[in-house]
């Protein structure tokens, strides 16, 4: 790179540094969005998020001992209690309407006489409404209720056998057996709470997701990097319209020097912009970016690819106003597909595949890998390679078009 190109780059950077309005927009806006999105979507990173719980409505017409056991002990405590969000309705029709309108995944009706039927060994019946549009959630509730039913049958069999033996052996009368059944059920409940065989469970660590605010620091940072370099690339068109480029060509400065200087200024603009965002989010939001060396590598590759895209946009447009219109039309859909707004973890498989065609997704993968603890460039070679390939393609095509216009 010649000294003339370096001088042109330094001149462009000096002009952009004096544009305080652009600096505020490119740094304040992503900082505000990172804070808001990190706050709003933080529950999605937590397994017990309220909106992830399965909404279930219960109509308890029985009000008996077994119904209480089902609602309070089975549906309302432990892992199942954290999975479900249970509320109550007065009538079966109310529960049915809530399910039909999709307001609840399932509605459970416990009819009158349910507890008495269970305790006397007679057939008992529960009614379960399910929403087919929430088939997975409804299926979970169905499974829980069926498992409770199976457990009731086991206890009925155990108590029936014991009662028949006591009556046949004339140890107890039928009347005293019926009176003793509720206390037996409690004893059985305490006994079944014990584990005859302890099961040791080892859970894999799985992928470590960053905090929501960490994720959006990357997503918003990359998106606004693209806006920043698109604004920087407009300077080429502005100078062409104002005749600056024509005057420069009357000097001993070649077109290649001018384009190289412009590209270098655009790249450095992106590099500084993203570096400042990393600094600010680390200080104010405590974002953990990971290895500084790998981070510098990823910022460089991302800024280079963004500079390439910005140059390509400038080459497509004929006026600065056209770039202003074209940039959001390309950057916003690409950012959404690339996971800048909606987390890639929650995308359906086909959309997750499509997202890999975008610039944002590769940048996101690289930065998130560093946040997850990557320590060597080998761990991020795929994002680096993809971004460098994109930068080569965009810079080559963009510079070629600009040189001949």
ABEGO torsion letter per residue (X at the ends): XBAAAAAAAAAAAAAAAABAAAAAAAAAAAAAAAAAAAAAAAAAABAABAAABBBBBBBBAAGBAAAAAAAAAAAABEAAAAABBBBBBABAAAAAAAAAAGABABBBBBBBGAAAAAAAGBBBBBBBBBBAABAAAAAAAAAAAAAAAAAAAAAAAAAAAAAAAAAAAGABBAAAAAAAAAAAAAAAAAAAABBABBBBBBBBAEBBBBBAAAAAAAAAAAAAAAAAAAAAAAAAAAAAAAGAAAAAAABABBAAAAAAAAAAAAAAAAAAAAAAAAAAAAAAAGBBAEBAAAAAAAAAAAAAAAAAAAAAAAAABABAAAAAAAAAAAAAAAAAAAGAABBAAABBAAAAAAAAABAAAAAAAAAAAAAAGBABAAAAAAAAAAAAAAAAAAAAAAAAAAAAX
